[in-house]
Amino acid sequence: QPQPQAAAAAAAAAASRNSGGGLGGKSKVTAKEADALVAQLKDSDPTRRRAAVEHVAWCAWSMALTRHGCRVVQVAFDVADAQHRLVLAEALKGHVMEAIRSPHANHVLQKCVAMLPPDCVRFVSDELAGHVREAARHPFGCRILERLLEHCPLWQTQGLALEILGDAPELSRHPYGNYVVQHVLEHGSADHRRAIALALTPEVRRLARHKIASNVVEKVLLYCGEEERQKLKEAMVGSAEELASLEHSNYGSFVVKEMRRR
């Protein structure tokens, strides 16, 4: 039986060969090889741990694209020091749009955004610029936008937020986009919240009854200021009869409950 360190080194070397030295393609790391690499990444000896991180960094992007390799790269982000996290992040530069479409690499990109200082992940928002509406509608892309909104300062996500605001009513109806709008409401500025409330108000009677968009309307009532909430309430229910109708609808009933809390 090979020692874990030897097995891990062999796995990393195989990954490097299969990926052309980390410059392209997918490294064919098996589950067993991934387990060996993870074991070395979690080794109690800092020298062996550092060596494992350096092995992974060499072919991080190609590994990120694969089922077992992406797990290894995420662990590498967890255990690496600040300097090596930057090296791992460097491997993702130029690949953001590919990562948001990958069922594996998107997890690595999410980890990168969550673990590094905001200044070090500006490349993610830069590469997403002009593609935010597409990303918001994607099952993996929406997660990247959510992590950016959670972890980055407002000045850094301003461009992303503006693209989202420009499509707020449609995104609010979308099965993935609605979560992005909700994140802007939770993590954005007062101006962002005001803009979303204003964009939804003309359609709010329909949106409040919509299976998906009703969740966004609830968040508007939760996070917006008193003035925006009042305008939204007036647009939703102009009479006691309209309130009763909304309250007895499948999804509008939840909106009415939130409205009464405010």
GUTOR-265242 format. One record per residue (C-alpha): residue in three letters; x, z, y negated. Coordinates in nm, 3 decimals. Each point is the difference from the previous one (the first is absolute). Layout:
% residues N
<site r="ALA" px="X" pz="Z" py="Y"/>
...
% end
This chain:
% residues 262
<site r="GLN" px="0.000" pz="0.000" py="0.000"/>
<site r="PRO" px="0.149" pz="-0.096" py="-0.339"/>
<site r="GLN" px="0.035" pz="0.271" py="-0.264"/>
<site r="PRO" px="-0.265" pz="-0.014" py="-0.277"/>
<site r="GLN" px="0.264" pz="-0.085" py="-0.260"/>
<site r="ALA" px="0.131" pz="-0.291" py="0.205"/>
<site r="ALA" px="-0.350" pz="-0.126" py="0.070"/>
<site r="ALA" px="-0.089" pz="0.022" py="-0.367"/>
<site r="ALA" px="0.313" pz="-0.187" py="-0.102"/>
<site r="ALA" px="-0.072" pz="-0.268" py="0.257"/>
<site r="ALA" px="-0.358" pz="-0.032" py="-0.128"/>
<site r="ALA" px="0.117" pz="-0.036" py="-0.358"/>
<site r="ALA" px="0.262" pz="-0.255" py="0.100"/>
<site r="ALA" px="-0.261" pz="-0.198" py="0.192"/>
<site r="ALA" px="-0.233" pz="0.013" py="-0.299"/>
<site r="SER" px="0.278" pz="-0.127" py="-0.224"/>
<site r="ARG" px="0.083" pz="-0.288" py="0.234"/>
<site r="ASN" px="-0.365" pz="-0.097" py="0.041"/>
<site r="SER" px="-0.056" pz="0.006" py="-0.375"/>
<site r="GLY" px="0.309" pz="-0.197" py="-0.092"/>
<site r="GLY" px="0.164" pz="0.305" py="-0.154"/>
<site r="GLY" px="-0.319" pz="0.106" py="-0.173"/>
<site r="LEU" px="-0.031" pz="-0.322" py="-0.199"/>
<site r="GLY" px="-0.316" pz="-0.134" py="0.156"/>
<site r="GLY" px="-0.228" pz="-0.008" py="0.304"/>
<site r="LYS" px="-0.139" pz="0.291" py="0.195"/>
<site r="SER" px="0.225" pz="0.240" py="0.186"/>
<site r="LYS" px="-0.122" pz="0.039" py="0.356"/>
<site r="VAL" px="0.021" pz="0.377" py="0.037"/>
<site r="THR" px="-0.175" pz="0.132" py="0.308"/>
<site r="ALA" px="-0.189" pz="0.328" py="0.012"/>
<site r="LYS" px="0.284" pz="0.157" py="0.196"/>
<site r="GLU" px="0.262" pz="-0.118" py="-0.248"/>
<site r="ALA" px="-0.214" pz="0.122" py="-0.290"/>
<site r="ASP" px="-0.029" pz="0.342" py="0.161"/>
<site r="ALA" px="0.379" pz="0.014" py="0.033"/>
<site r="LEU" px="0.049" pz="-0.091" py="-0.364"/>
<site r="VAL" px="-0.256" pz="0.257" py="-0.113"/>
<site r="ALA" px="0.175" pz="0.265" py="0.209"/>
<site r="GLN" px="0.330" pz="-0.075" py="-0.173"/>
<site r="LEU" px="-0.165" pz="-0.007" py="-0.343"/>
<site r="LYS" px="-0.126" pz="0.351" py="0.071"/>
<site r="ASP" px="0.330" pz="0.120" py="0.149"/>
<site r="SER" px="0.115" pz="0.344" py="-0.116"/>
<site r="ASP" px="0.348" pz="-0.139" py="-0.064"/>
<site r="PRO" px="0.005" pz="-0.143" py="-0.355"/>
<site r="THR" px="0.276" pz="-0.250" py="0.084"/>
<site r="ARG" px="-0.197" pz="-0.156" py="0.284"/>
<site r="ARG" px="-0.315" pz="0.009" py="-0.209"/>
<site r="ARG" px="0.173" pz="-0.180" py="-0.287"/>
<site r="ALA" px="0.140" pz="-0.261" py="0.239"/>
<site r="ALA" px="-0.348" pz="-0.066" py="0.136"/>
<site r="VAL" px="-0.141" pz="-0.047" py="-0.351"/>
<site r="GLU" px="0.278" pz="-0.249" py="-0.078"/>
<site r="HIS" px="-0.076" pz="-0.191" py="0.322"/>
<site r="VAL" px="-0.367" pz="-0.021" py="-0.093"/>
<site r="ALA" px="0.074" pz="-0.098" py="-0.362"/>
<site r="TRP" px="0.198" pz="-0.300" py="0.125"/>
<site r="CYS" px="-0.312" pz="-0.163" py="0.145"/>
<site r="ALA" px="-0.278" pz="0.200" py="-0.163"/>
<site r="TRP" px="-0.215" pz="-0.294" py="-0.110"/>
<site r="SER" px="0.000" pz="-0.179" py="0.334"/>
<site r="MET" px="-0.076" pz="0.328" py="0.177"/>
<site r="ALA" px="-0.280" pz="0.077" py="-0.246"/>
<site r="LEU" px="-0.186" pz="-0.310" py="0.115"/>
<site r="THR" px="-0.034" pz="0.124" py="0.358"/>
<site r="ARG" px="-0.222" pz="0.253" py="0.170"/>
<site r="HIS" px="0.276" pz="0.233" py="0.121"/>
<site r="GLY" px="0.257" pz="-0.079" py="-0.266"/>
<site r="CYS" px="-0.227" pz="0.098" py="-0.289"/>
<site r="ARG" px="-0.024" pz="0.351" py="0.144"/>
<site r="VAL" px="0.378" pz="0.025" py="0.004"/>
<site r="VAL" px="0.034" pz="-0.110" py="-0.363"/>
<site r="GLN" px="-0.263" pz="0.251" py="-0.111"/>
<site r="VAL" px="0.191" pz="0.281" py="0.170"/>
<site r="ALA" px="0.319" pz="-0.124" py="-0.164"/>
<site r="PHE" px="-0.168" pz="0.039" py="-0.341"/>
<site r="ASP" px="-0.101" pz="0.353" py="0.097"/>
<site r="VAL" px="0.348" pz="0.117" py="0.100"/>
<site r="ALA" px="0.223" pz="-0.205" py="-0.231"/>
<site r="ASP" px="0.165" pz="0.143" py="-0.310"/>
<site r="ALA" px="-0.085" pz="-0.144" py="-0.343"/>
<site r="GLN" px="0.281" pz="-0.257" py="0.012"/>
<site r="HIS" px="-0.097" pz="-0.138" py="0.340"/>
<site r="ARG" px="-0.369" pz="-0.011" py="-0.095"/>
<site r="LEU" px="0.099" pz="-0.237" py="-0.278"/>
<site r="VAL" px="0.184" pz="-0.215" py="0.254"/>
<site r="LEU" px="-0.308" pz="-0.007" py="0.223"/>
<site r="ALA" px="-0.219" pz="-0.093" py="-0.298"/>
<site r="GLU" px="0.239" pz="-0.279" py="-0.094"/>
<site r="ALA" px="-0.083" pz="-0.168" py="0.332"/>
<site r="LEU" px="-0.364" pz="-0.027" py="-0.107"/>
<site r="LYS" px="0.067" pz="-0.172" py="-0.332"/>
<site r="GLY" px="-0.129" pz="-0.355" py="-0.008"/>
<site r="HIS" px="-0.230" pz="0.070" py="0.295"/>
<site r="VAL" px="-0.289" pz="0.193" py="-0.157"/>
<site r="MET" px="-0.264" pz="-0.269" py="0.044"/>
<site r="GLU" px="0.107" pz="-0.054" py="0.360"/>
<site r="ALA" px="-0.007" pz="0.376" py="0.059"/>
<site r="ILE" px="-0.355" pz="0.043" py="-0.127"/>
<site r="ARG" px="-0.118" pz="-0.259" py="0.252"/>
<site r="SER" px="0.186" pz="0.157" py="0.291"/>
<site r="PRO" px="-0.175" pz="0.255" py="0.225"/>
<site r="HIS" px="0.339" pz="0.170" py="0.041"/>
<site r="ALA" px="0.208" pz="-0.052" py="-0.313"/>
<site r="ASN" px="-0.277" pz="0.126" py="-0.226"/>
<site r="HIS" px="0.056" pz="0.349" py="0.141"/>
<site r="VAL" px="0.369" pz="-0.019" py="-0.087"/>
<site r="LEU" px="-0.079" pz="-0.113" py="-0.354"/>
<site r="GLN" px="-0.249" pz="0.284" py="-0.039"/>
<site r="LYS" px="0.267" pz="0.245" py="0.115"/>
<site r="CYS" px="0.247" pz="-0.148" py="-0.247"/>
<site r="VAL" px="-0.241" pz="0.046" py="-0.292"/>
<site r="ALA" px="-0.081" pz="0.355" py="0.105"/>
<site r="MET" px="0.361" pz="0.113" py="0.058"/>
<site r="LEU" px="0.196" pz="-0.156" py="-0.287"/>
<site r="PRO" px="-0.009" pz="0.083" py="-0.372"/>
<site r="PRO" px="-0.240" pz="-0.232" py="-0.187"/>
<site r="ASP" px="0.283" pz="-0.175" py="-0.185"/>
<site r="CYS" px="0.146" pz="-0.108" py="0.333"/>
<site r="VAL" px="-0.319" pz="-0.170" py="0.120"/>
<site r="ARG" px="-0.072" pz="-0.204" py="-0.313"/>
<site r="PHE" px="0.082" pz="-0.310" py="0.203"/>
<site r="VAL" px="-0.321" pz="0.055" py="0.197"/>
<site r="SER" px="-0.229" pz="-0.016" py="-0.302"/>
<site r="ASP" px="0.211" pz="-0.282" py="-0.146"/>
<site r="GLU" px="-0.043" pz="-0.214" py="0.312"/>
<site r="LEU" px="-0.373" pz="0.078" py="0.014"/>
<site r="ALA" px="-0.058" pz="-0.113" py="-0.358"/>
<site r="GLY" px="-0.248" pz="-0.287" py="-0.002"/>
<site r="HIS" px="-0.100" pz="0.071" py="0.362"/>
<site r="VAL" px="-0.185" pz="0.329" py="-0.045"/>
<site r="ARG" px="-0.348" pz="-0.137" py="0.061"/>
<site r="GLU" px="0.117" pz="-0.154" py="0.326"/>
<site r="ALA" px="0.178" pz="0.319" py="0.104"/>
<site r="ALA" px="-0.301" pz="0.217" py="-0.085"/>
<site r="ARG" px="-0.215" pz="-0.203" py="0.239"/>
<site r="HIS" px="0.250" pz="0.020" py="0.284"/>
<site r="PRO" px="-0.026" pz="0.277" py="0.266"/>
<site r="PHE" px="0.372" pz="0.078" py="-0.039"/>
<site r="GLY" px="0.055" pz="-0.108" py="-0.358"/>
<site r="CYS" px="-0.259" pz="0.245" py="-0.130"/>
<site r="ARG" px="0.207" pz="0.283" py="0.150"/>
<site r="ILE" px="0.310" pz="-0.104" py="-0.195"/>
<site r="LEU" px="-0.197" pz="-0.002" py="-0.326"/>
<site r="GLU" px="-0.142" pz="0.343" py="0.082"/>
<site r="ARG" px="0.348" pz="0.147" py="0.060"/>
<site r="LEU" px="0.128" pz="-0.148" py="-0.328"/>
<site r="LEU" px="-0.295" pz="0.147" py="-0.192"/>
<site r="GLU" px="0.058" pz="0.338" py="0.166"/>
<site r="HIS" px="0.375" pz="0.027" py="-0.047"/>
<site r="CYS" px="0.093" pz="-0.199" py="-0.312"/>
<site r="PRO" px="-0.051" pz="0.091" py="-0.366"/>
<site r="LEU" px="-0.269" pz="-0.174" py="-0.203"/>
<site r="TRP" px="0.242" pz="-0.213" py="-0.199"/>
<site r="GLN" px="0.135" pz="-0.145" py="0.325"/>
<site r="THR" px="-0.341" pz="-0.084" py="0.148"/>
<site r="GLN" px="-0.157" pz="-0.126" py="-0.323"/>
<site r="GLY" px="0.035" pz="-0.367" py="0.093"/>
<site r="LEU" px="-0.148" pz="0.057" py="0.345"/>
<site r="ALA" px="-0.289" pz="0.199" py="-0.146"/>
<site r="LEU" px="-0.082" pz="-0.274" py="-0.250"/>
<site r="GLU" px="-0.027" pz="-0.258" py="0.280"/>
<site r="ILE" px="-0.229" pz="0.235" py="0.191"/>
<site r="LEU" px="-0.215" pz="0.068" py="-0.307"/>
<site r="GLY" px="-0.048" pz="-0.371" py="-0.052"/>
<site r="ASP" px="-0.174" pz="-0.024" py="0.338"/>
<site r="ALA" px="-0.157" pz="0.347" py="0.025"/>
<site r="PRO" px="-0.364" pz="-0.095" py="0.080"/>
<site r="GLU" px="0.098" pz="-0.235" py="0.285"/>
<site r="LEU" px="0.268" pz="0.231" py="0.135"/>
<site r="SER" px="-0.250" pz="0.287" py="-0.003"/>
<site r="ARG" px="-0.209" pz="-0.194" py="0.254"/>
<site r="HIS" px="0.295" pz="-0.090" py="0.218"/>
<site r="PRO" px="0.069" pz="0.200" py="0.320"/>
<site r="TYR" px="0.367" pz="0.050" py="-0.098"/>
<site r="GLY" px="-0.002" pz="-0.065" py="-0.373"/>
<site r="ASN" px="-0.241" pz="0.285" py="-0.067"/>
<site r="TYR" px="0.265" pz="0.252" py="0.106"/>
<site r="VAL" px="0.243" pz="-0.145" py="-0.252"/>
<site r="VAL" px="-0.256" pz="0.034" py="-0.281"/>
<site r="GLN" px="-0.065" pz="0.358" py="0.109"/>
<site r="HIS" px="0.374" pz="0.068" py="-0.019"/>
<site r="VAL" px="0.013" pz="-0.132" py="-0.356"/>
<site r="LEU" px="-0.286" pz="0.234" py="-0.090"/>
<site r="GLU" px="0.183" pz="0.295" py="0.156"/>
<site r="HIS" px="0.358" pz="-0.072" py="-0.107"/>
<site r="GLY" px="-0.039" pz="-0.228" py="-0.302"/>
<site r="SER" px="-0.030" pz="0.080" py="-0.369"/>
<site r="ALA" px="-0.314" pz="0.086" py="-0.196"/>
<site r="ASP" px="0.004" pz="-0.355" py="-0.136"/>
<site r="HIS" px="0.004" pz="-0.139" py="0.354"/>
<site r="ARG" px="-0.298" pz="0.216" py="0.097"/>
<site r="ARG" px="-0.187" pz="-0.102" py="-0.312"/>
<site r="ALA" px="0.066" pz="-0.368" py="0.071"/>
<site r="ILE" px="-0.127" pz="0.027" py="0.358"/>
<site r="ALA" px="-0.316" pz="0.182" py="-0.111"/>
<site r="LEU" px="-0.061" pz="-0.268" py="-0.264"/>
<site r="ALA" px="0.054" pz="-0.281" py="0.251"/>
<site r="LEU" px="-0.240" pz="0.151" py="0.255"/>
<site r="THR" px="-0.278" pz="0.103" py="-0.242"/>
<site r="PRO" px="-0.178" pz="-0.340" py="-0.024"/>
<site r="GLU" px="-0.035" pz="-0.015" py="0.381"/>
<site r="VAL" px="-0.019" pz="0.369" py="0.078"/>
<site r="ARG" px="-0.359" pz="-0.002" py="0.128"/>
<site r="ARG" px="0.100" pz="-0.240" py="0.276"/>
<site r="LEU" px="0.340" pz="0.157" py="0.058"/>
<site r="ALA" px="-0.148" pz="0.348" py="0.040"/>
<site r="ARG" px="-0.205" pz="-0.129" py="0.295"/>
<site r="HIS" px="0.286" pz="-0.197" py="0.154"/>
<site r="LYS" px="0.151" pz="0.132" py="0.325"/>
<site r="ILE" px="0.356" pz="-0.024" py="-0.134"/>
<site r="ALA" px="-0.026" pz="-0.008" py="-0.379"/>
<site r="SER" px="-0.211" pz="0.317" py="-0.008"/>
<site r="ASN" px="0.316" pz="0.191" py="0.090"/>
<site r="VAL" px="0.169" pz="-0.136" py="-0.312"/>
<site r="VAL" px="-0.300" pz="0.095" py="-0.216"/>
<site r="GLU" px="0.027" pz="0.355" py="0.136"/>
<site r="LYS" px="0.367" pz="0.011" py="-0.101"/>
<site r="VAL" px="-0.083" pz="-0.126" py="-0.350"/>
<site r="LEU" px="-0.241" pz="0.293" py="-0.035"/>
<site r="LEU" px="0.266" pz="0.236" py="0.134"/>
<site r="TYR" px="0.303" pz="-0.108" py="-0.202"/>
<site r="CYS" px="-0.129" pz="-0.154" py="-0.323"/>
<site r="GLY" px="-0.066" pz="0.186" py="-0.323"/>
<site r="GLU" px="-0.338" pz="0.126" py="-0.110"/>
<site r="GLU" px="-0.069" pz="-0.299" py="-0.225"/>
<site r="GLU" px="0.065" pz="-0.254" py="0.277"/>
<site r="ARG" px="-0.201" pz="0.203" py="0.251"/>
<site r="GLN" px="-0.298" pz="0.019" py="-0.233"/>
<site r="LYS" px="0.000" pz="-0.374" py="-0.068"/>
<site r="LEU" px="0.021" pz="-0.071" py="0.373"/>
<site r="LYS" px="-0.289" pz="0.236" py="0.076"/>
<site r="GLU" px="-0.217" pz="-0.164" py="-0.266"/>
<site r="ALA" px="0.078" pz="-0.345" py="0.139"/>
<site r="MET" px="-0.077" pz="0.112" py="0.355"/>
<site r="VAL" px="-0.327" pz="0.183" py="-0.050"/>
<site r="GLY" px="-0.208" pz="-0.082" py="-0.304"/>
<site r="SER" px="-0.306" pz="0.183" py="0.130"/>
<site r="ALA" px="-0.114" pz="0.263" py="0.250"/>
<site r="GLU" px="-0.128" pz="-0.276" py="0.226"/>
<site r="GLU" px="0.339" pz="-0.173" py="0.007"/>
<site r="LEU" px="0.171" pz="0.331" py="0.078"/>
<site r="ALA" px="-0.239" pz="0.060" py="0.290"/>
<site r="SER" px="0.061" pz="-0.351" py="0.129"/>
<site r="LEU" px="0.377" pz="0.045" py="-0.013"/>
<site r="GLU" px="-0.020" pz="0.341" py="0.164"/>
<site r="HIS" px="-0.194" pz="-0.142" py="0.294"/>
<site r="SER" px="0.238" pz="-0.291" py="0.060"/>
<site r="ASN" px="0.257" pz="0.029" py="0.280"/>
<site r="TYR" px="0.310" pz="0.015" py="-0.217"/>
<site r="GLY" px="-0.146" pz="0.071" py="-0.341"/>
<site r="SER" px="-0.099" pz="0.345" py="0.120"/>
<site r="PHE" px="0.368" pz="0.101" py="0.003"/>
<site r="VAL" px="0.044" pz="-0.132" py="-0.353"/>
<site r="VAL" px="-0.297" pz="0.209" py="-0.118"/>
<site r="LYS" px="0.152" pz="0.311" py="0.158"/>
<site r="GLU" px="0.326" pz="-0.059" py="-0.187"/>
<site r="MET" px="-0.192" pz="-0.075" py="-0.319"/>
<site r="ARG" px="-0.183" pz="0.333" py="0.019"/>
<site r="ARG" px="0.327" pz="0.186" py="0.042"/>
<site r="ARG" px="0.113" pz="-0.138" py="-0.335"/>
% end
